[in-house]
């Protein structure tokens, strides 16, 4: 009876050691996979950061472009008014001469 208990205890210890060894191996594999996943995550976060920065730069460039287009239209209007004034000045003296 005592012999059976000792044998069962020894078998249990053997199984537990084997299970512990298997778990240690699995932990090692999972640790390596975790490191790889963390590296990929870091890479993706950096890319997303670059992407967000590029988006901000693109938005700023779009705003600047819109401002420049508005400014160009304003200059066109002013030039058109100046041309009208110059045309009026040229027509004025010629009318007075006639």
Backbone bond lengths (Angstrom), bond angles and torsions (degrees), N, CA, C in turn:
res aa  C-N    CA-C-N  psi(-1)  N-CA   C-N-CA  omega(-1)  CA-C   N-CA-C  phi
1 X - - - 1.441 - - 1.540 110.37 -
2 X 1.303 117.11 -50.07 1.457 121.35 177.80 1.526 109.59 -64.09
3 X 1.346 115.25 -37.74 1.456 119.82 178.44 1.520 111.13 -61.68
4 X 1.319 116.98 -41.02 1.467 121.67 178.58 1.526 110.79 -63.06
5 X 1.320 115.22 -42.73 1.469 119.38 179.68 1.528 110.45 -63.84
6 X 1.320 117.23 -41.18 1.464 121.35 179.35 1.525 109.22 -65.73
7 X 1.338 116.71 -43.33 1.454 121.11 179.18 1.534 110.39 -62.44
8 X 1.343 116.81 -43.73 1.475 120.75 178.62 1.526 110.48 -63.60
9 X 1.324 115.90 -41.55 1.465 120.00 178.81 1.529 110.02 -64.05
10 X 1.332 116.80 -41.11 1.467 120.74 179.34 1.528 110.13 -65.28
11 X 1.342 116.80 -42.27 1.469 120.43 176.91 1.527 111.04 -62.45
12 X 1.322 115.21 -41.65 1.465 119.88 179.10 1.528 110.36 -62.24
13 X 1.326 116.32 -44.62 1.469 120.37 178.77 1.530 109.69 -61.55
14 X 1.343 116.52 -41.72 1.464 121.03 179.38 1.529 110.70 -61.89
15 X 1.337 116.58 -46.66 1.474 120.66 179.35 1.525 111.08 -63.73
16 X 1.322 115.65 -41.90 1.464 119.43 -179.85 1.531 111.11 -65.21
17 X 1.333 117.31 -38.66 1.467 120.36 177.72 1.528 110.54 -64.88
18 X 1.342 115.35 -42.34 1.463 119.68 178.75 1.530 110.18 -63.48
19 X 1.341 116.48 -45.48 1.468 120.44 178.97 1.524 110.22 -62.48
20 X 1.329 116.24 -40.59 1.461 120.75 179.25 1.529 110.22 -63.04
21 X 1.317 116.89 -42.97 1.468 121.40 178.83 1.530 110.30 -62.29
22 X 1.332 117.10 -44.80 1.468 121.10 178.77 1.528 111.08 -62.37
23 X 1.334 115.21 -40.75 1.469 118.93 178.67 1.527 111.44 -65.96
24 X 1.333 117.10 -37.63 1.467 120.70 177.42 1.530 110.49 -63.17
25 X 1.339 116.54 -42.25 1.466 119.98 177.85 1.523 110.99 -63.61
26 X 1.326 115.33 -43.56 1.473 119.28 179.51 1.526 110.58 -63.97
27 X 1.328 115.69 -39.63 1.466 119.57 178.29 1.523 110.30 -60.94
28 X 1.322 117.32 -41.01 1.466 121.36 177.58 1.520 111.50 -61.86
29 X 1.348 116.28 -45.34 1.469 119.81 178.86 1.527 110.65 -63.74
30 X 1.330 115.82 -43.92 1.464 119.12 -179.15 1.527 111.36 -67.23
31 X 1.327 116.38 -34.47 1.466 119.81 176.97 1.520 111.21 -62.39
32 X 1.339 115.85 -41.67 1.473 119.94 178.20 1.524 110.26 -65.18
33 X 1.336 116.30 -43.01 1.468 119.57 178.37 1.524 111.00 -63.58
34 X 1.334 116.50 -37.88 1.461 120.33 178.46 1.527 110.59 -63.02
35 X 1.328 117.05 -43.19 1.467 120.07 179.04 1.526 111.01 -61.98
36 X 1.343 116.16 -42.12 1.465 119.80 178.08 1.523 110.81 -62.91
37 X 1.329 116.55 -43.04 1.466 120.59 179.98 1.527 110.57 -64.34
38 X 1.330 117.10 -39.68 1.461 120.16 178.31 1.526 111.08 -64.68
39 X 1.339 116.67 -39.25 1.467 119.74 177.24 1.522 110.55 -62.39
40 X 1.341 115.88 -45.13 1.470 119.46 179.35 1.521 110.56 -62.62
41 X 1.331 116.35 -40.97 1.462 120.29 178.85 1.524 110.76 -62.67
42 X 1.322 117.01 -44.37 1.471 120.39 177.88 1.523 110.88 -59.61
43 X 1.335 115.63 -43.55 1.467 119.96 179.40 1.517 110.63 -61.83
44 X 1.330 116.59 -45.77 1.464 120.50 -179.85 1.523 111.56 -64.15
45 X 1.332 116.88 -39.87 1.465 119.81 179.07 1.525 110.59 -65.31
46 X 1.344 116.88 -39.33 1.472 119.14 177.13 1.516 110.69 -64.91
47 X 1.337 116.31 -42.10 1.463 119.99 178.95 1.516 110.04 -63.36
48 X 1.322 116.77 -41.64 1.455 120.05 179.10 1.525 110.11 -64.64
49 X 1.326 116.59 -38.48 1.459 120.40 176.48 1.509 111.20 -62.53
50 X 1.335 116.38 -43.31 1.466 119.83 177.13 1.514 109.91 -64.47
51 X 1.306 116.18 -40.34 1.460 120.60 -179.27 1.526 110.12 -63.94
52 X 1.340 116.72 -42.37 1.463 120.18 178.79 1.525 109.95 -64.31
53 X 1.324 116.32 -39.76 1.468 120.22 178.63 1.527 110.15 -64.73
54 X 1.324 116.40 -42.70 1.464 120.11 178.06 1.523 110.75 -63.37
55 X 1.312 116.79 -38.69 1.469 120.69 178.35 1.522 110.01 -63.03
56 X 1.333 117.31 -43.87 1.473 120.54 178.10 1.525 110.51 -61.74
57 X 1.341 116.44 -43.49 1.463 119.48 179.36 1.527 111.16 -64.06
58 X 1.332 116.40 -40.55 1.461 120.38 179.82 1.529 110.02 -64.88
59 X 1.335 116.96 -41.79 1.463 119.87 178.51 1.526 110.70 -63.48
60 X 1.326 116.98 -41.00 1.465 120.49 178.49 1.524 110.17 -64.09
61 X 1.330 116.75 -41.33 1.468 120.31 178.43 1.530 110.59 -65.19
62 X 1.338 116.86 -39.33 1.467 120.29 177.68 1.526 110.98 -62.70
63 X 1.338 115.94 -42.12 1.466 119.68 178.32 1.528 110.46 -63.59
64 X 1.327 116.30 -44.01 1.464 120.05 179.25 1.525 110.46 -62.65
65 X 1.330 117.06 -41.55 1.459 121.42 178.56 1.527 110.93 -62.15
66 X 1.327 116.85 -42.81 1.466 120.10 178.28 1.527 110.13 -62.68
67 X 1.337 116.69 -41.42 1.457 120.29 177.80 1.520 112.10 -62.97
68 X 1.329 116.28 -42.12 1.466 120.27 179.18 1.530 111.25 -66.08
69 X 1.319 116.98 -38.20 1.470 119.64 177.58 1.528 110.70 -64.76
70 X 1.318 115.75 -41.16 1.466 119.78 177.75 1.530 109.88 -62.87
71 X 1.313 115.76 -44.21 1.463 120.84 179.32 1.530 110.64 -62.19
72 X 1.328 117.36 -40.99 1.463 121.32 178.45 1.527 110.83 -61.80
73 X 1.327 117.25 -43.02 1.469 120.42 178.37 1.525 110.98 -63.77
74 X 1.324 116.33 -39.60 1.465 120.42 178.03 1.528 109.85 -63.17
75 X 1.323 117.88 -42.29 1.470 121.59 178.40 1.523 110.41 -64.55
76 X 1.325 117.36 -40.43 1.471 120.13 177.54 1.525 110.88 -60.03
77 X 1.327 116.40 -43.33 1.473 119.39 179.07 1.526 110.76 -62.19
78 X 1.330 116.58 -43.87 1.462 120.08 -179.73 1.524 111.16 -63.66
79 X 1.330 116.57 -43.72 1.465 120.15 179.24 1.524 109.78 -63.03
80 X 1.328 117.11 -41.38 1.470 120.21 178.81 1.526 110.07 -61.12
81 X 1.348 117.40 -41.74 1.469 120.18 177.97 1.527 110.78 -64.46
82 X 1.333 117.09 -42.02 1.467 120.22 178.77 1.524 111.13 -63.24
83 X 1.335 117.05 -39.67 1.465 120.36 177.80 1.520 109.47 -63.26
84 X 1.332 117.45 -40.84 1.470 120.66 177.67 1.522 110.66 -61.85
85 X 1.340 115.94 -43.31 1.464 119.81 179.25 1.526 109.93 -63.34
86 X 1.331 117.27 -45.48 1.464 120.60 179.08 1.522 111.36 -62.75
87 X 1.330 116.64 -41.43 1.466 119.66 176.42 1.523 110.36 -61.09
88 X 1.329 115.96 -40.13 1.466 120.13 178.72 1.513 111.51 -64.64
89 X 1.324 117.47 -38.77 1.459 120.83 178.57 1.525 110.87 -66.91
90 X 1.325 116.03 -39.57 1.462 119.25 179.61 1.518 111.09 -67.97
91 X 1.307 117.51 -36.96 1.461 121.05 -179.58 1.522 111.35 -74.59
92 X 1.301 116.91 -33.23 1.459 120.47 -177.35 1.513 113.55 -58.77
93 X 1.311 121.61 -56.46 1.460 122.04 -179.88 1.519 112.45 -64.03
94 X 1.320 117.87 -34.32 1.467 118.14 179.92 1.518 110.28 -68.14
95 X 1.316 118.67 -32.73 1.459 121.52 176.65 1.521 110.17 -70.03
96 X 1.330 115.32 -36.50 1.456 118.55 -179.71 1.519 110.66 -69.43
97 X 1.311 120.34 -30.98 1.453 124.01 -179.87 1.515 111.06 -72.86
98 X 1.282 117.17 -30.14 1.456 119.96 -175.68 1.456 112.01 -74.98
